[in-house]
Amino acid sequence: MRKQTCNVLLICVVISSITVFYLGLSTIDCPNARSRSAHHGWAVNLHAGRNLSDPLQLPEEYNEETPLIFIGGVPRSGTTLMRAMLDAHPHVRCGEETRVIPRLLAMQASWSHSARERLRLDEAGVTGEVLDSAVRAFLLEIIVGHGEPAPRLCNKDPFALKSLSYLSKLFPKAKFILMLRDGRATVHSMISRKVTITGFDLTSYRDCLVKWNRAVEVMYDQCLAAADGNCLPVHYEQLVLHPERVMRMLLQFLDLPWDTAVLHHEQLIGKAGGVSLSKVELSTDQVVKPVNTEALSKWVGKIPADVVNDMANLAPMLSRLGTYGSVWISLVGTLCESPPVRVEQRLLPDSACTVVIKPKEEVGVVVLLRLRLEAQPGFPDLDWHCRDVQVRRSAEDPEMEVFPCHKWIRTADGYVELRNEKVCLKKEETLAILNDHRERDLQHKQQFIRWGTFVEGGPHCVDMSSVTSLGLNLTYIRKRPVNSVHYMKGLIERKTSWGSLQELETFFLFNGKENTIAGYVQAHWHEDAFFGYQCLNGCNPLYIKKIHNLPPNLSVTSEMVRPFLPEDSSLEQEMERGHVYLLDYEVLDQLPANIVNGKQTFLSAPLCLLHYNRHGELKPIAIQLQQAPGPQNPVFLPSDAAPDWLLAKMWVRNSDFLVHQLLSHFLRTHLLGEVCCTATLRQLPEIHPLHQLLMPHIHSTLQINIQARATLLATKGVFDKSIACGLEAIPQLIVRGTQRLRYSSMCVPDDIRERGLDALPICYYAQDALRVWDALHRFVAGWISLYYCNDEDVQHDCELQNWIREIFTEGFLGLTHIGVPQSFQTASEMCKFVTMMIFSCSALHAAVNFSQLDYNLWIPNTPASMSRPPSQTKNSVSEEEIFSFLPEVNSSCHVLSVLSLLSQPAIDFVPLCHYSEWYFCSGATVKLVEEVQRELKMIAEDIANRNSQLVLPYPYLSPDYIENSVTI
């Protein structure tokens, strides 16, 4: 056989990634390659000539083992075309839509999702098994009786696949075909053809795209999760572009023999044993004509510009379902650059292709890859997610160079450069071409990611006002569970006070009966011991501190509190022993209170003195509601009238709510996480080891903070409409909070020691935070040691020093009294700061966020606003009047609905130190990840064992409760 010398570069492109094989100057058997191709074609042709004149073998009966075929998808996605093509197969009978099957399945779904309905059905003897059996029988009756018998029965009711998982349970042998079509084309087809679809507003592209996205996501996720791979997603565009290839694959999936009739369904319309179409279906060009591509781009230019600009938010599923375009690839070597080569393959998720490149001359060592995405003529700009490109000199070469991408590429990006997977510091760059690439990458990021201002005097933020501006690489889709606050119908618009304690209890019963922690709160909220417990282990464990001297503005004397101290001790002695703690909300002093429902709300700035007694309880012993002492600012004591004391504690809890939401939560985790993320993108290239360590923990902060500023903290948001600290006070509070930040308070060991929480055995936050901090600190130290041999390496890393300097100036405004480092002189300093950032964006956020609904669901425990001013005298309020201080019904419901959303972990929750990023999956980093995961697992087990012995558990810092980053 004749050999031929070729300059060949073989590139294998993995489409949710890219795999590239680089073949430089090598000798391959080109004629043999052509022979293999011909043989492959011949083999395919062998399968084309089946004898379908054999008598059909019909099943004797239909039951749950019947291998039914279900075709579904959003209407106008090619479901009718698919069922017509399958109907043309002599072994298949689909028929027209039944229209009743999706309705029955929707009813079943509503019953199964309603605890009340399930209970009623069970009480009536209609158990789940009985209902399943009845539904199965009904569906079989409809499908079997819908047309002529056939070996394989098929149903096409598009939205039936919203219940794909349930259908799979009823019919384990069933196969499912999910038709997928570009949502823009689908929606345009609906609207232009005026196809009525329940729930879709055909006057609004925006509404239809949102509904399309929701429906497709539900069906697609179930399809991917289907057991035994019994669901096949089929792209409409691929079907009409390559009908034979797709139908061969489909029939193989269905275990059906090939028959060319499926490619000519239009010839069998209306014929005996052929394809039956309804009047509506007969009006569909795509169905009555041969398979064609006429409808592919009809939508282009028809969708309003504002909808197109917001497409990433309206229909994120577009990105998940693939791209129609071309990719051009060229190699940059140490000697020259190869000409661009076009990848001739549909860019589907998780697909791969091989490309052969024949450079005219030797490129040398390949150091960069250039990719460019090109849209098809007549189509708008596209997005495509590329995983990586793998390069070999020949297909047989065992050595492979990987060029990671793991990001979205847009047609607007032009050429995107990728470098190999080796992580390195700038001083280790040996090639000028790579050093130039490194600097270009940062310059591009700095032009795109700029600093902006949310609050003058507060940490700076990214200068973007919409999530769309971030682009796909910095946004994410959070799969949210169903909101758990239900009983609001008739209450959300009610602008009146709660009618009675009984009404509050009824509201709580419907929303909190399955929440054991909230139930404990509701039962014990008025008790002093529980009040103190919340200060240590509730939503805001960051404010209480041990004191050895009273603040000068707290008008408490030793005689006042003597009844609440041990008989043989005094206030001075208890402070000396370290048993006295303080809550001081001076940061709220003189802030303007919000107007809610057209009525003035009120703020206090209380000081609360607490004592840790010999029974192991932390109890409040004195409360002063305002900062300035005086005759109209009395000190409330446990010995006062019960309504006075309870109301004073409610004022403290209201102040704690405000400080918690805006300082402990938003400032300490969200804003500082955004500062770190912005500086990392601007100052650390993707190949920098610290960039790779930090980004899994901070990448989501930009999106969630932009969303928070545009909704929760904006006009008509929850703070504006329902919380005492409104839009006028928020900037002032954030500025004050920023001025009061201290680096030591952000570093757990220093913070716990300085506030004296290590002396309290009932402070589970402190115990768990210290263990999680230590595990993270060891992990970070190990990571740093992989890349920095000594302190000099740290000092001479100019990118690292630019990073910390930008955090100091932009995040902490150059305020030296805060104590945040302006530069790193040692690896130890760097390790401490990085640990602080990771802890703040993971564990601290878990502690202050996911506890919210548990402690706030019982409204009197943590009121978001107070409707009457603080008492200026004692004995001025009765027990019945206490509840008139609470926020009104609608604002209470508004706050709780938001807190319910914030407190729910995502369905796709990623636990602390669990990574999917490529650079955590190989090399020395694998051992570090395994070690920290093992340690965190042990911590979680210890916390679970401890909590099993507690009446009120503290789960929030268990590593399996901690999300890897701030996503909500």
Secondary structure, 3 states (H helix, E strand, C coil): CCCEEEECEEEEEECCCCCCCCCCEEEECHHHHHHHHHHHHHHHHHCCCCCCCCCCCCCCCCCCCCCCEEEECCCCCCHHHHHHHHHCCCCEECCCCCCCHHHHHHHHHHHHHCHHHHHHHHHCCCCHHHHHHHHHHHHHHHHHCCCCCCCEEEEECHHHHHHHHHHHHHCCCCEEEEEECCHHHHHHHHHHHCCCCCCCCCCCHHHHHHHHHHHHHHHHHHHHHCHHHCEEEEEHHHHHHCHHHHHHHHHHHCCCCCCHHHHCHHHHECCCCCECCCHHHHCCHHHHCCCCCCCCCCCCCCCCHHHHHCHHHHCCHHHHCCECEEEEEEEEECCCECCCEEECCCECCCCEEEEEECCCCCCCCEEEEEEEEEECCCCCCCEEEEEEEEEECCCCCCCCEEEEEEEEEEHHHCCEEEECCCCCCHHHCCCHHHHHHHHHHHHHHHHHCCEECCCCCCCCEECCCCHHHHCHHHCCCCCCCCCCCCCCCCCCCCCCCCCCHHHHHHHHHHHHCCCHHHHHHHHHCCCHHHHHHHHHHCCCCCCCEECCCCCCCCCCCHHHHHHHCCCCCCHHHHHHCCCEEEEECHHHCCCCCCEECCEECECCCCEEEEEECCCCCEEEEEEECCCCCECCECEECCCCCHHHHHHHHHHHHHHHHHHHHHHHHHHHHHHHHHHHHHHHHHHCCCCCHHHHHHHHHHCCHHHHHHHHHHCCCCCCCHHHHHCCCCCCHHHHHHHHHHHHCCHHHHCHHHHHHHHCHHHCCCCHHHHHHHHHHHHHHHHHHHHHHHHCCCHHHHHCCHHHHHHHHHHHHHHCCCCHHHCCCCCCCCHHHHHHHHHHHHHHHHHHHHHHHCCHHHHHCCHHHCCCCECCCCCCCCCCCCCCCHHHHCCCHHHHHHHHHHHHHHHCCCCCCCECCCCCCHHHCCCHHHHHHHHHHHHHHHHHHHHHHHHCCCCCCCCCCCHHHCECCCCC
